[in-house]
Amino acid sequence: MNAKQSTTSVNQISTKLNTVTDEKRNVTLQLVRVYEQKKSEKEIKYVIQNWLRILDIKLGWVCDFDNIVVKYAKYFQLKKVLKGDHGKIKSVRFSPDGHKVVSSEDKTIYIWEIKTEKKQCLKGHSNIICFTEFSPDGNSIISCSQDETVRLWDVKTGREIMTFSDGLGSVWHINSSSDGKYVVLGSHDKTIRLLDINSGKVIQKWVGHSLGVCNVQFSPDNQKILSSSFDETFYLWDAISGKKLKELIGHKGYVYRARFSPDGQCIVSCSSDKTIRLWDVASGKNLKILKGHTSYVEDVGFFPDGQTVVSCSSDKTIRLWDIKSEQEIQHLEGHLHISSIDVSPTGDTIVSCSYDNTIKLWG
């Protein structure tokens, strides 16, 4: 895009903004000039095109103008690549402070310092590690594996603190409660278990799915638990009583991931049916369907603002979605089969991992 084309695009924006106050019009022009001076041509074009598209969707958006400017002015691009050792990287998650990421690769866990790229290796599992994440305080790592164990590790020393192996079967997914007292497990044997960290005992076991449980998550207030399965459904459970509250049906394929919104009022899910769905927790109703991926959608999550969703797929793309407009706002390429994604606590960085043996940071 040359200077003349950029000027034309700015004029288009000004014309369409004839109902907005002079102050907001000036803010728009100032932001575009900043992009012209400091950003790449691709970034300038991306921001302008998205503003024009939003204007065309609905003129009533002007009352939310300031929020839209902030959102669409953020252009994610590749910032850093971390190279794995053994092959397929199955999971990746940020630390609570956003300074580290933890990944699982074959039978090994890696903790990466993002700034220095220094990595710490944790070994002990005897079979493929399915998932790993930081504890809420960031001091520990919890991992699960096809070796039928769940393990707790000390981040500082890299030593294994505890192993849980009481008839768990192959554990596919785990999630810690926000207070760090409990871990919920989803397993190949179709069950959900609630593990007390202090006692090391399973205190509840729930049965409901007809196939393996590939994802579990606590609600932000720890009162509910989500479980999703290869049986094409996901359930909402009472975390205290173990009662099944709702069965959410709509996907036409495996439900790989389901996650609560930051306020706990919505759920986002993704599936082998290539779609992403938004659900209301209170009613259990399917609110929206986001389409665009051309293959299985393997992971999905909310940004901290609760208004943007990020997804990854075996179609080799990461996509960002605006919930209100139901529109894809950006897609990122550069991996092969993408297995997992996460968003930093501040919302300014995305981390992804792939079967191509890399972890990529986008910001």
N, C-alpha and C positions, 0 to 999 in steps of 0.2 A: 504494500500500500504506500503510494507516494504522498507528498504533502498536499497536492491538489485533491486527491481522493479522500484523504482524511478530512480536509476542510468541507468537502461535499457531505460526508457522513455527519459531521457536526451540525451542518445546516439542516439536515433531515431531522436530527434530534430536536433542534430548536423549534422547527415548524410543528412537530407533533406535541411539543410541550406547551402549547399556547394556553392551556388552562391551568398551568402551574404557576406559582408565585415567582416574582422576579428573583427572589433570593435563591430558590431551588434551581431556577434556570441558570443562574450564575455558577452555582455549585457544579452543575453538570459540565458546563464549558471549562471550568477550571480543572476538573478531574480529567477530562479528555486531553487538555493541554499537557497535563502532567504525564499522561501515558504517551503522548506524542514525543515528549522530550526524553523520557527515561526508559520506556519499555520497547520491546521488539514490535515489529510490524504485525506479527501474528497475534500478539496480545492485544494491540490496539483494535484490530479487526474483530477479535473475539468479543471484547467488551461492548463495542458499538453494536455488533449484530445482536447480541443478547438483549441490550436495552431496546432496540427497535422491535425485536420479536415480542417482548413483554408488552410494549405499547400497543402492538397490534392485537394481542390477546384480549385485553380488557382495559379501557381507559380509566376505569374506576380505581386502578392501582395507585393513582397519584398520592393518595393519603398515606401509602406505605413507601413512598419514594426513597426516603433516606435509608431504610433497611435494604431496599433492592440495590441501591448504589453500592453499599458496603459489600453485599453478597456477590454481585456480578463483577465487581472490581477485583475480586480474588481469583486469580488465574493460576491453577495448579500446573506445575511442570516438574520434570525429573530433577531432583537436587543431589541425590546420592545413591550409589549402588553398593550393597554389601554382598560379598560372594560367599556362598556356603561351601561345605567340604565334600559331602557325600551324595548329593543328588536332589531328590524331590523334597522341598520344604513344605510341610503340611499346615503349619499355623504360625501366626505372628501377632503379638500384642504389645502395646505401649506399657511402660511403667506408669504409676500414678502421677509422677512428676513430669513425664514426657521426655526424660533425658535418656532413657534406655528402651530397647525392645527385646523381647524374648521370642525365640523361634524354636521349632522342633523339626529335626531332620533325621530320619531313620531312627536310630536308638539314642540319639544325642540331643541335648538341650544346649542352646547358645544364648548367652546374655550379651547384648551388644551395647557399648557406649556410643551413642549416636555421633557426638562431636569428634571423638578421637578414633572411632571405628575399632577400638579395642574390644576383643571378644573373650568371654569366659566360657569354658566348656564343662558341662555337667554330665557325667556318665553313671549309669546304674541300671537302667532299664534293659531288659533282655529281648525285647521285641519292639516293633514300630511304635513310636510315640504319636498318639493321635492329636493331642492338644496340650498346650501349656499356657499359663498366665501368671501374672504377679498377684500376690496377696494385696488387699486394699491398702495396707500401710507401706507396700513396696519393699519390705524386708525379706519376703519369702517368695518362692516359686512353687506352684502346684502343678503337677503333671499327671497325665493318664496315658495308658498304653494297652496294646494288645497282649502284653505279658500278664494282664489281669491284676495289675497293681495301680495304686495311686500313690504318688510320692511327694513329700514336702522337702524343699531345699532352702538352705540359707544363702541369700544373695551375696553377702559379704565374703563368706569363706568358700562357697560353692559346694559345701558338704551336704549330704543327705541327712535330714533331721529325723524323718519318720517315713515308714512304709505301711500302707494299708493294703491288705491282701486277703481279707476274710470272705472268700467265695464271691468276689466281685464279677468274675467273668471279664471279657474284653471290654474295657471302659473307653467309650468313644469321645465323650465330652465331659467337661467339668466347669463349675462356676462357683466362686466364693460369695458368701453373703457380704454385704457392705461393712459389717462389723468384724469380719474375719473369723467368726466363731464356727461357721458351718460351710460345708462344700456339698453341692448337689452333683450327682453323677448320673450320666446317661449311658446305658450299656447295650451291647450287642444282644443280650438276653431279653430285651424288650422292657426292662425295668428302669425305674428311677429310684435312686437311693439318696438319703440324707445322712451325711457323715458329720459327726461331732469332732472337731479338730482336737479339743482338749482331751477327750477320752479315747479317741481313736476308734470309736465304735459307730456302726451304722445304727441310727436311732429310728429311721423310718424307711420303708420300702413300698413303692407304689407300682401297681400293675394296671395297664390300660391299653397300651399300644399293641398292635398285632405284628409289628416288625421292629427291628432295632431302633434305638433312640439315638439320633445323631446330634442332638443339640439340647442343652438345658440352660436356663438362666433365672436368677432371682430378680424380682421386681426391685426398683430403687428403695422401697421401704421394707424389703425382706418379707413381705406378707404373702406374696404369691410366687409361683414358680412356673416357668414355661418349659414345655418339652416338645420337640418336633421329631418326626420319624420318617422312615422309609415307607410307612403305611399311608402316606399322602395327607396326614393330619398333624395338627399340633394341639396340645391340651394346655389348659390353664388350671393350676392346682392351688389349693390353700396350703401354704407352707407350714402352718401350725397343725392343722387337723389331718392333712393329707387328702382331703376331699377333692374330687375332681369338680371344678367349677364350670368349665366350658370346654366343648370340643369344637374347634374351628376348622371348618371344611370349605374348600374352594379350590385349592391347588389340584392340578391334574398330574402330579408327579411327586417324587421324593421332596420333602420339605427339609432342605439342608440346614437352614438357619432361621431362627426367629428371635428378635430382640425387642426389649421394651424401649420406648422413648425415654428421654431424660426425666420427664415428669411422671412417667408410669401410666399415662392415660391411653397411649397407643402402642401398637405392636407392628413391626415391619418383618415380613417373612420373604424368603426366596426359595426357588424350587428348580427342579430339573425340567419343569414345564416352561422355562425361560422367562417367567414373570416374577415381579416383585409386588407384594400386596400389603396394603395398610389396613389395620383393623382397629376397631374401638374396643378397649378393654371392658368397659362397663356393659355394653350390649353384645359384644362378640361379633358385631356386624363387619363385613368387608366393606371398607370405605372407598378404596381406590385400587386400581391395578395399573402398574407401570410396565410398559412394554418397550423393548428396544434391543435387548440382548438376543443373540442368534444361537446361543447354546445354553447349557446348564448354568444357572446362577448359583454360585457356591457359597458366597458370604455377603452379608449386608449389614448395615448399621446406620445409626443416626449421627449427625454432627451434634455438638453440644447445644446448639440453638434449637434443636428439635424440629427445624423447618427444612432441613436438607438431609437427603439419604445418599449413601455411597454404596455401590455394589461392585462385585467382581465376578468374572465368568470364565468358563473354559473357552469362550470365544476370543480370549486374549485381550479383553478390554476391562477397564475400570470406568464406571459411569457415575456421574453426580446428577441428582434429581432434585428439583424444587417441588416440594409436596403440594403447595397451594395451587400451582399452575399445572401440576402433573407432567411437567416437561423435563426432558433431559437437558442439563445446562452445560455439561462438559463430558468428554470421554478421553481417557488416557490409554495410550498404547505403548508397548515396549517389552512386555512379557510374552511367554508362551502361556500354557494353561495356568491360570491364576487361582490359587487355592484358598487364600485368606487375605483379609484387609482389616485395618483398624484406623481410627481417627485419634489424633493426639488430644489430650484434655483441653487444650486451648483452641482446637479446631483449625489450626493453621498448617497442619501436616497430616498426610495420609501415608501409611506404611502398607506395603503389599508384599506377598511372597508367592513363589511359583515353583512349578515342577522343573523350571529351567535352572534351578539351583541358585537363584538370586533373591535378595530382599531389596526393594526399592523404596526410597523416601521421596515423596512429592510435596512441594510446598510453594 
